[in-house]
Amino acid sequence: MLVKTTMLVAALLASTGLQAKVTGEQTWSFKLDDGGRLSVANTNGSITVTGGSGNEVVIVAFKEADTQEALDKIEVNISHSADSISIETDLPESSSWFGKRNNDSKVSYEITVPAGTGLDSVRTVNGGITISGVSGKTVAKSVNGGLDLSDLASSASLSTVNGSIRATFVQLEGEQKVAIETVNGSVRVWLPEDADVNVSADTLNGSINASDFGLKADKGFVGSDLNGRIGDGNARLNIDTLNGSVKIRSN
């Protein structure tokens, strides 16, 4: 019986794809004008974007699949011009007891861009997003994964379904507009002491704390909400979460 059980477990492991992974790596580099834009679309895998000096964009894609055949079918499609770069990930479909799916393969990106680049859309389905050193407008979205962003200095739209969001701003004033939204996860935001922003925050199941700036949330029968002003209140910061707490801290 022990032998039969072991053979059955081995068969199940093989059928569910728990064998050793096959990996590969590709690198591209392009020139991007000052104030250029970048967009990245991924399905399975994390995305890291880091701001740097100069006018060069370096894209490194780390690929992973169950077989060499599946690895060879992963495609990274890049459209580029002097002022815009777009990256799209095409994963192969695989067959299992549950039908066709493409979640056996994944691509993780590490991308370096000029600091002033605008991030039109950085999105992934299964994976986290990390952005630092980029001062342009930022749009970042995940479904199953957290967001960790620092050095933000422009308008931003940040959202995830299952994951927490951490965002640090070095500037929040003037016409900046920031929207942060998560369903299952906490939100942590760090603002400069001299921020000028009107704050609106709502949560269904979770607390709100903005005591660093002397703001107090109202706790209702269900959920909490906060509306307040920091400085002159010129910029806009809206935070919404269903299941998770919100903390607004001073840098």
URBELQUI-V238233 format. One record per pair of residues at least 24 apart in sequence whose ideal C-beta (glycine too) atoms are under 10 Angstrom apart, sorted by the first residue. I is the first residue (numbers start at 1). J is the second residue. D is the distance in Angstrom with one decimal. If there is no record, write none. Layout:
BEGIN
i=[I/I]
j=[J/J]
d=[D/D]
END
This chain:
BEGIN
i=[15/15/16/16/16/17/17/17/17/17/17/17/17/18/19/19/20/21/21/21/21/21/21/21/21/21/21/22/22/22/22/22/22/22/22/22/22/22/23/23/23/23/23/24/24/24/24/24/24/24/24/24/24/25/25/25/25/25/25/26/26/26/26/26/26/26/26/27/27/27/27/27/28/28/28/28/28/28/28/28/28/28/28/29/29/29/29/29/29/30/30/30/30/30/30/30/30/30/30/30/31/31/31/31/31/31/31/31/32/32/32/32/32/32/32/32/32/32/32/32/33/33/33/33/33/33/33/34/34/34/34/34/35/35/35/35/35/35/36/36/36/36/36/36/36/36/36/36/36/36/37/37/37/37/37/37/37/37/37/37/37/37/37/38/38/38/38/38/38/38/38/38/38/38/38/38/38/38/38/39/39/39/39/39/39/39/39/39/39/39/39/39/40/40/40/40/40/40/40/40/40/40/40/40/40/40/40/40/41/41/41/41/41/41/41/41/41/41/41/41/42/42/42/42/42/42/42/42/42/42/42/42/42/42/42/42/42/43/43/43/43/43/43/43/43/43/43/43/43/43/43/43/44/44/44/44/44/44/44/44/44/44/44/44/44/44/45/45/45/45/45/45/45/45/45/45/45/45/45/46/46/46/46/46/46/46/46/46/46/46/46/46/46/47/47/47/47/47/47/47/47/47/47/47/47/47/47/47/47/47/47/47/48/48/48/48/48/48/48/48/48/48/48/48/49/49/49/49/49/49/49/49/49/49/49/49/49/49/49/49/49/50/50/50/50/50/50/50/50/50/50/50/51/51/51/51/51/51/51/51/51/51/51/51/51/51/52/52/52/52/52/52/52/53/53/53/53/54/54/54/54/55/55/55/55/55/56/56/56/57/57/57/57/57/57/57/58/58/58/58/59/59/59/59/59/59/59/60/60/60/60/60/61/61/61/61/61/61/61/62/62/62/62/62/63/63/63/63/63/63/64/64/64/64/64/65/65/65/65/65/65/65/66/66/66/67/67/67/67/70/70/70/70/71/73/73/74/74/74/74/75/76/76/83/84/84/85/85/85/85/86/86/87/87/89/89/115/115/116/116/118/118/119/119/119/119/121/122/122/122/123/123/124/125/126/127/128/128/128/129/129/129/129/130/131/131/131/132/135/135/137/137/138/138/139/140/140/141/142/143/144/145/146/146/146/147/147/147/147/148/149/149/150/152/152/152/152/152/153/154/155/155/155/156/156/157/157/158/158/158/158/159/159/160/160/160/160/161/161/162/163/164/164/164/164/165/165/165/165/165/166/166/167/167/167/168/168/168/169/169/169/169/169/170/171/171/171/172/172/172/172/172/172/172/172/172/173/173/173/173/173/173/173/174/174/174/175/175/175/176/176/176/176/177/177/177/177/178/178/178/178/178/179/179/179/179/179/180/180/180/180/180/180/181/181/181/181/181/182/182/182/182/182/182/182/183/183/183/183/183/184/184/184/184/185/185/185/185/185/186/186/186/186/186/186/187/187/187/187/187/187/187/187/188/188/188/188/188/188/189/189/189/189/189/189/190/190/190/190/190/191/191/191/191/191/191/191/191/192/192/192/192/193/193/193/193/194/194/194/194/195/195/195/195/195/195/195/195/195/195/196/196/196/196/196/196/196/197/197/197/197/197/197/197/197/197/197/197/198/198/198/198/198/198/198/198/198/198/198/198/199/199/199/199/199/199/199/199/199/199/199/199/200/200/200/200/200/200/200/200/200/201/201/201/201/201/201/201/201/201/201/201/201/202/202/202/202/202/202/202/202/203/203/203/203/203/203/203/203/204/204/204/204/204/205/205/205/205/205/206/206/206/206/206/206/206/207/207/207/207/208/208/208/208/208/208/209/209/209/209/209/210/210/210/210/210/210/211/211/211/211/212/212/212/212/212/213/213/213/215/217/217]
j=[96/97/96/97/104/65/66/67/70/94/96/103/104/66/66/67/66/63/64/65/66/67/70/71/104/105/106/63/64/65/66/67/68/69/70/71/72/105/62/63/64/65/71/61/62/63/64/65/68/71/72/74/107/60/61/62/63/108/110/59/60/61/62/63/74/76/107/58/59/60/61/110/57/58/59/60/61/76/78/80/85/87/111/56/57/58/59/60/112/55/56/57/58/59/78/80/81/82/85/113/55/56/57/80/81/82/85/114/56/57/80/81/82/83/84/85/113/114/116/117/81/82/83/84/114/116/117/83/114/115/116/117/83/114/116/117/118/136/80/81/82/83/84/85/113/114/116/117/118/136/81/83/84/85/86/113/117/118/119/120/121/136/137/80/84/85/86/87/111/113/114/117/118/119/120/121/122/134/136/79/84/85/86/87/88/118/119/120/121/122/123/139/78/85/86/87/88/89/109/111/119/120/121/122/123/124/129/140/77/86/87/88/89/90/121/122/123/124/125/141/76/87/88/89/91/106/107/108/109/122/123/124/125/126/127/129/142/88/89/90/91/102/103/105/106/107/123/124/125/126/127/143/89/91/102/103/104/105/106/107/108/124/125/126/127/144/89/91/105/106/107/108/109/124/125/126/127/128/145/106/107/108/109/110/124/126/127/128/129/130/142/145/146/87/89/107/108/109/110/111/122/123/124/127/128/129/130/131/140/142/145/147/108/109/110/111/112/122/128/129/130/131/132/148/109/110/111/112/113/117/119/122/129/130/131/132/133/134/138/140/149/110/111/112/113/115/130/131/132/133/134/151/112/113/114/115/116/117/119/131/132/133/134/135/136/151/112/113/114/115/117/133/134/112/114/115/133/112/113/114/115/82/113/114/116/117/112/113/114/85/87/111/112/113/114/117/110/111/112/113/85/87/109/110/111/112/113/108/109/110/111/112/87/89/107/108/109/110/111/106/107/108/109/110/89/91/105/106/107/108/104/105/106/107/108/91/92/94/104/105/106/107/94/104/105/92/94/104/105/94/102/104/105/105/102/105/102/105/106/107/107/107/109/118/118/120/111/113/117/120/120/121/111/122/124/125/151/153/153/154/154/155/149/154/156/157/157/147/149/158/159/160/160/161/162/163/160/163/164/158/160/163/165/166/156/158/167/168/170/171/176/177/167/178/179/165/167/181/182/183/184/185/182/185/186/180/182/185/187/188/180/189/190/176/178/189/190/191/192/178/179/235/236/180/237/181/238/182/187/189/239/183/240/184/185/187/241/185/242/243/244/188/241/244/245/189/239/241/244/246/190/247/191/237/239/192/249/251/195/197/235/237/251/251/195/196/235/196/197/199/230/231/234/235/236/237/197/230/231/232/233/234/235/232/234/235/234/235/236/234/235/236/237/235/236/237/238/235/236/237/238/239/236/237/238/239/240/237/238/239/240/241/246/238/239/240/241/242/239/240/241/242/243/244/246/240/241/242/243/244/241/242/243/244/241/242/243/244/245/241/243/244/245/246/247/239/240/241/244/245/246/247/248/244/245/246/247/248/249/237/239/246/247/248/249/247/248/249/250/251/230/231/235/237/248/249/250/251/230/231/250/251/230/231/250/251/230/231/250/251/230/231/232/233/234/235/237/248/250/251/229/230/231/232/233/234/235/228/229/230/231/232/233/234/235/236/237/248/227/228/229/230/231/232/233/234/235/236/237/238/226/227/228/229/230/233/235/236/237/238/239/248/225/226/227/228/236/237/238/239/240/225/226/227/228/237/238/239/240/241/246/247/248/226/227/238/239/240/241/242/246/239/240/241/242/243/244/245/246/240/241/242/243/244/241/242/243/244/245/241/242/243/244/245/246/247/244/245/246/247/239/241/245/246/247/248/245/246/247/248/249/239/246/247/248/249/250/247/248/249/250/247/248/249/250/251/248/249/250/248/246/248]
d=[7.7/7.3/7.8/8.9/9.6/9.6/4.9/9.2/9.7/7.9/7.8/9.5/5.3/9.1/6.6/8.7/8.7/9.9/5.1/6.9/6.6/9.3/10.0/8.9/9.3/9.4/9.3/8.6/7.3/5.4/7.0/6.1/5.2/9.0/7.6/4.9/9.3/9.6/7.0/6.4/5.1/8.0/7.5/8.5/7.9/4.5/8.0/8.3/8.9/5.5/8.5/7.9/9.7/6.7/6.9/5.5/6.9/10.0/10.0/8.2/7.4/4.8/8.6/7.2/9.4/6.5/9.3/6.9/6.9/5.0/7.7/9.5/8.2/7.5/4.7/8.3/8.1/8.2/6.2/8.5/9.3/9.0/9.7/5.8/6.7/4.9/7.3/9.7/9.1/9.5/7.3/5.0/8.4/7.8/7.9/4.8/9.0/9.2/6.0/10.0/5.5/6.1/7.6/8.8/9.9/7.0/9.8/9.5/7.3/5.0/8.1/8.9/7.3/7.1/8.0/6.2/6.9/6.0/9.7/6.6/9.0/5.0/4.8/9.0/8.7/9.8/9.7/9.1/6.8/9.7/6.0/8.9/7.5/8.6/5.7/7.7/6.9/7.3/9.7/8.6/7.4/4.6/6.2/7.2/8.2/7.1/8.2/5.7/7.3/8.7/9.7/6.7/4.9/7.4/8.6/9.7/6.8/4.6/7.6/4.9/9.2/7.9/8.8/9.7/7.7/5.1/7.7/7.7/7.3/5.7/9.5/5.4/7.3/5.7/6.8/8.7/7.6/8.9/8.8/9.3/8.0/7.5/4.8/7.0/8.6/9.5/7.5/4.5/4.4/7.2/8.4/8.5/9.9/8.9/8.0/4.6/8.1/8.3/6.3/7.0/8.2/9.2/7.2/4.9/7.1/7.9/9.0/9.5/9.3/8.0/6.9/4.8/6.3/9.7/7.2/8.6/5.8/7.9/9.5/9.9/9.5/8.1/8.5/4.8/9.2/8.5/6.3/8.2/6.6/8.6/7.0/3.9/7.3/8.7/6.6/9.1/9.2/9.8/5.8/8.7/5.5/6.7/7.9/8.7/7.7/8.0/9.6/6.9/5.1/6.9/8.5/9.8/8.3/6.6/7.5/5.7/8.6/6.8/3.7/7.2/8.9/7.7/6.8/4.7/6.5/9.6/7.6/9.2/9.0/4.1/4.6/4.1/7.0/6.5/9.2/7.4/4.8/9.5/9.5/8.8/9.3/4.8/7.4/8.9/7.0/9.1/4.1/5.0/7.0/7.2/9.1/7.1/9.8/9.2/9.8/9.3/7.5/4.8/8.4/7.3/5.7/8.1/5.5/6.7/7.9/5.0/7.4/8.3/8.3/8.6/9.1/10.0/7.9/6.7/4.9/6.8/9.3/9.8/8.7/7.7/4.6/7.6/8.4/9.4/8.0/8.4/4.9/7.9/6.2/8.4/6.6/6.2/7.9/7.4/4.7/7.7/8.6/6.2/8.9/8.7/9.3/7.7/7.2/5.2/7.4/9.4/8.3/7.7/5.6/5.5/7.6/9.7/7.7/6.1/7.0/3.8/7.9/7.1/9.9/8.4/6.8/3.1/4.1/6.9/8.6/7.1/4.8/6.9/6.8/6.7/9.7/7.0/9.4/9.7/7.5/7.0/9.7/9.3/10.0/6.5/9.4/9.7/9.6/5.5/9.8/9.7/7.6/8.6/7.5/5.8/9.8/6.9/6.8/5.1/7.3/7.7/8.4/7.0/4.5/8.3/8.0/6.5/6.7/8.0/5.2/8.2/9.2/8.9/7.0/4.6/7.3/8.5/8.4/8.2/5.3/7.6/5.8/8.3/9.2/8.7/6.8/4.5/7.6/7.4/9.5/9.5/7.5/7.6/5.3/8.3/9.1/6.7/5.2/7.6/7.8/8.6/7.7/8.8/6.5/4.2/7.9/9.5/7.4/5.0/7.4/9.8/9.0/8.8/9.4/6.6/9.5/6.7/5.5/7.3/9.9/7.8/9.7/5.6/8.6/6.3/9.5/6.6/8.6/9.8/9.4/8.1/9.1/8.3/8.8/9.7/8.4/8.8/7.9/9.4/8.6/10.0/8.5/9.5/9.5/9.3/7.8/9.7/9.7/9.5/8.8/10.0/9.3/9.3/9.8/9.9/9.3/10.0/9.7/9.7/9.7/9.6/8.7/6.9/9.6/8.8/8.2/9.1/9.6/9.6/9.4/9.4/9.2/8.9/8.1/8.2/9.2/9.5/9.2/9.3/9.6/8.9/9.3/9.4/9.5/9.6/9.7/9.7/8.9/6.8/9.4/8.7/8.4/9.1/9.6/9.5/9.8/9.8/8.4/9.1/8.0/9.6/9.5/9.9/9.8/9.2/8.8/8.6/8.9/7.8/9.5/8.4/9.9/8.5/8.9/9.6/9.5/9.0/9.1/8.7/6.4/9.9/9.9/8.3/9.7/9.7/9.6/7.2/9.2/6.9/9.6/8.1/8.8/8.4/9.0/9.7/8.2/9.9/9.3/9.8/9.6/9.4/9.1/6.9/7.3/9.0/9.4/8.8/7.9/7.6/8.0/9.8/9.0/7.3/5.0/9.8/8.3/9.1/9.2/5.1/9.3/6.9/7.1/9.8/7.5/8.1/9.8/5.8/5.3/9.7/5.6/6.2/7.4/7.1/8.8/8.2/4.1/7.3/8.4/6.9/4.7/8.2/8.2/7.2/6.7/4.7/7.1/8.4/8.3/8.2/5.0/8.1/8.2/7.7/7.1/4.7/7.4/8.2/8.8/8.2/7.6/4.8/7.1/9.3/8.9/7.8/4.8/7.8/8.5/6.1/9.6/9.2/7.2/5.0/6.7/8.3/8.3/7.0/4.8/6.7/6.8/9.2/7.5/4.8/9.6/7.2/9.0/4.1/5.0/7.2/7.6/5.5/8.6/5.5/6.5/7.6/4.7/7.3/8.6/9.9/8.8/8.0/5.2/8.3/7.2/7.4/7.0/7.8/7.2/5.0/7.0/9.1/8.0/5.0/7.2/5.1/7.0/9.7/9.7/8.0/6.5/7.3/6.4/6.6/9.7/9.7/7.6/5.2/9.2/9.2/5.4/6.7/9.1/6.6/9.9/9.8/5.0/5.8/9.6/9.5/9.5/7.3/8.5/9.6/8.5/9.0/8.6/6.8/3.6/4.3/6.3/4.6/6.0/9.4/7.6/5.1/6.8/8.7/6.3/7.1/4.1/6.8/5.0/9.7/8.1/7.7/5.3/7.9/9.5/9.1/4.1/7.7/7.1/5.6/7.1/9.1/6.5/7.1/5.2/7.1/6.3/8.3/9.4/8.5/5.0/8.2/7.8/6.8/7.9/7.1/5.4/8.4/7.8/7.1/4.9/7.2/8.7/6.7/4.4/8.0/8.9/8.0/7.6/4.2/7.6/8.5/5.1/9.8/7.3/7.8/9.3/8.6/7.3/5.2/7.7/9.3/8.4/8.2/7.6/4.9/7.2/8.1/6.7/6.8/5.6/9.1/7.6/4.6/6.8/9.1/8.6/6.6/4.7/7.5/8.9/6.3/8.3/6.6/4.8/4.0/6.7/10.0/9.5/4.8/7.4/8.5/8.3/9.4/7.1/4.5/7.8/8.0/7.4/7.1/4.9/7.2/8.4/9.8/8.0/7.6/4.0/8.2/9.6/9.2/8.8/9.0/9.7/8.9/6.9/5.2/4.1/9.5/6.7/8.7/6.6/7.4/8.2/9.9]
END
